[in-house]
Amino acid sequence: MTSSYGLDGRAAIVTGATRGIGHAVARQLAAAGALVCVTARDPDEVRRTAAELGGVGVAGSVADPGHLRAVVDLALREFGRIDVLVNNAATNLPYGPLMDVDPCAWHEAFAVNVEAPLRLVQCAWRAWMGEHGGAVVNVCTEGAAHVGPDIGAYGTSKAALAHLTQQLAGELGPKVRVNSVSPGLVRTEMARFVWEPGEEAVAAGLPLGRIGEPEDVARAVVWLASDAAEWVTGADLLVDGGTRVRAADPGARGTARPAPYDPQPPTGVVTPPPYP
Ligand SMILES: NC(=O)c1ccc[n+]([C@@H]2O[C@H](COP(=O)([O-])OP(=O)(O)OC[C@H]3O[C@@H](n4cnc5c(N)ncnc54)[C@H](OP(=O)(O)O)[C@@H]3O)[C@@H](O)[C@H]2O)c1
């Protein structure tokens, strides 16, 4: 990372930053010179991550509006500014056909995946960005462009987040840029049950020949958050190893096409993965 990214001394909030993609984003932002404020629900992990990155952190669920206000208050108190906001925390629950989904669980998915990003942008806008400017990056998913078995709540909420990204981009310019990244299958806990049983087959079916690493997505997030993307807003950057275009890969290295690349359990699986 070089100083051309313009992140030296800037302050960034990253939700869900104790592992996986959020952790890689926070690490790369810190390496680019940014001051980072991290969040997640597990307080020990938040403390550990904040210490590791020389930043600050606050534990809580993004579904709690009071937690989101506390995050913005902390960043402003410690850093005096909030230049970058990365809405990364998400849930892939509830699983199952939508006719069986408990509306309360559906509401929770939207509270975490859609409402929280909006609330956090509102807090950051009112506290700092509305006057001084900034950049927001929302983590969506390549899978939001498709339907699939048992992931109706996740897919619908992420599609809403993609729409929210564009709406906010139009409303908040020229002060604040709002973009999203849409990862394909990435080696994280959330998606372990997808990649662990058949990584080789999945990788062979991708034009770029491997599944994603958190750092692949983080580089895209950091670029969108940086001055290098100063004329980019309302964009969705696919970081998917060619998932979206794999139908045109003639041989797919001689293997069968893999299942859709998204954090979803195989059809019929009733026990959710470790991700709560
Ligand atoms: N991995 C993939 O293949 C993939 C593909 C497409 C999109 N994505 C998206 O990428 C983002 C990151 O996913 P990941 O795969 O990196 O997941 P992960 O490895 O499970 O990490 C999730 C992070 O978010 C935190 N978190 C979860 N729920 C939270 C909540 N309600 N409030 C605050 N923090 C919360 C977790 O810590 P705690 O558990 O302590 O809260 C953890 O730090 C998500 O938006 C996901 O939808 C992932």
The ligand as a Tripos MOL2 file, in Angstrom:
@<TRIPOS>MOLECULE
LIG
   48    52     1     0     0
SMALL
NO_CHARGES

@<TRIPOS>ATOM
      1 N1        -17.0940  -15.2610    2.9680 N.am      1 LIG1
      2 C1        -17.7420  -15.2170    1.8080 C.2       1 LIG1
      3 O1        -17.6400  -16.1170    0.9660 O.2       1 LIG1
      4 C2        -18.5930  -13.9990    1.4840 C.ar      1 LIG1
      5 C3        -19.1370  -13.9260    0.2000 C.ar      1 LIG1
      6 C4        -19.9090  -12.8140   -0.1120 C.ar      1 LIG1
      7 C5        -20.1110  -11.8220    0.8070 C.ar      1 LIG1
      8 N2        -19.5660  -11.9100    2.0610 N.ar      1 LIG1
      9 C6        -19.7990  -10.8100    2.9970 C.3       1 LIG1
     10 O2        -18.5710  -10.4090    3.5800 O.3       1 LIG1
     11 C7        -18.8180   -9.8260    4.8650 C.3       1 LIG1
     12 C8        -17.8900  -10.4340    5.8960 C.3       1 LIG1
     13 O3        -18.1360  -11.8260    5.9580 O.3       1 LIG1
     14 P1        -17.0070  -12.8830    6.4140 P.3       1 LIG1
     15 O4        -17.1430  -14.0160    5.5080 O.co2     1 LIG1
     16 O5        -15.7030  -12.1880    6.5920 O.co2     1 LIG1
     17 O6        -17.6130  -13.3200    7.8460 O.3       1 LIG1
     18 P2        -16.9070  -13.8640    9.1700 P.3       1 LIG1
     19 O7        -15.5620  -14.4270    8.8780 O.co2     1 LIG1
     20 O8        -17.9040  -14.7140    9.8280 O.co2     1 LIG1
     21 O9        -16.6910  -12.5210   10.0330 O.3       1 LIG1
     22 C9        -17.8010  -11.7850   10.4410 C.3       1 LIG1
     23 C10       -17.3750  -10.6400   11.3340 C.3       1 LIG1
     24 O10       -18.5250   -9.8520   11.6540 O.3       1 LIG1
     25 C11       -18.7630   -9.8750   13.0720 C.3       1 LIG1
     26 N3        -20.2160   -9.8690   13.2470 N.ar      1 LIG1
     27 C12       -21.1080  -10.8160   12.9030 C.ar      1 LIG1
     28 N4        -22.3490  -10.4370   13.2150 N.ar      1 LIG1
     29 C13       -22.2590   -9.2100   13.7680 C.ar      1 LIG1
     30 C14       -23.1840   -8.2910   14.3020 C.ar      1 LIG1
     31 N5        -24.5140   -8.5640   14.3370 N.pl3     1 LIG1
     32 N6        -22.7420   -7.1100   14.7970 N.ar      1 LIG1
     33 C15       -21.4270   -6.8240   14.7700 C.ar      1 LIG1
     34 N7        -20.4790   -7.6490   14.2740 N.ar      1 LIG1
     35 C16       -20.8960   -8.8360   13.7790 C.ar      1 LIG1
     36 C17       -18.0390  -11.1310   13.5680 C.3       1 LIG1
     37 O11       -17.6290  -11.0680   14.9330 O.3       1 LIG1
     38 P3        -18.6440  -11.5220   16.1220 P.3       1 LIG1
     39 O12       -19.1340  -12.8880   15.7800 O.co2     1 LIG1
     40 O13       -17.8050  -11.4630   17.3920 O.co2     1 LIG1
     41 O14       -19.7370  -10.5090   16.1320 O.co2     1 LIG1
     42 C18       -16.8070  -11.0960   12.6640 C.3       1 LIG1
     43 O15       -15.8810  -10.1330   13.1180 O.3       1 LIG1
     44 C19       -20.3030  -10.0450    5.1390 C.3       1 LIG1
     45 O16       -21.0020   -8.8540    4.8050 O.3       1 LIG1
     46 C20       -20.6950  -11.1740    4.1850 C.3       1 LIG1
     47 O17       -22.0620  -11.1520    3.8510 O.3       1 LIG1
     48 C21       -18.8150  -12.9900    2.4340 C.ar      1 LIG1
@<TRIPOS>BOND
     1     1     2 1
     2     2     3 2
     3     2     4 1
     4     4     5 ar
     5     4    48 ar
     6     5     6 ar
     7     6     7 ar
     8     7     8 ar
     9     8     9 1
    10     8    48 ar
    11     9    10 1
    12     9    46 1
    13    10    11 1
    14    11    12 1
    15    11    44 1
    16    12    13 1
    17    13    14 1
    18    14    15 2
    19    14    16 1
    20    14    17 1
    21    17    18 1
    22    18    19 2
    23    18    20 1
    24    18    21 1
    25    21    22 1
    26    22    23 1
    27    23    24 1
    28    23    42 1
    29    24    25 1
    30    25    26 1
    31    25    36 1
    32    26    27 ar
    33    26    35 ar
    34    27    28 ar
    35    28    29 ar
    36    29    30 ar
    37    29    35 ar
    38    30    31 1
    39    30    32 ar
    40    32    33 ar
    41    33    34 ar
    42    34    35 ar
    43    36    37 1
    44    36    42 1
    45    37    38 1
    46    38    39 2
    47    38    40 1
    48    38    41 1
    49    42    43 1
    50    44    45 1
    51    44    46 1
    52    46    47 1
@<TRIPOS>SUBSTRUCTURE
     1 LIG1         1 GROUP 0 **** ****
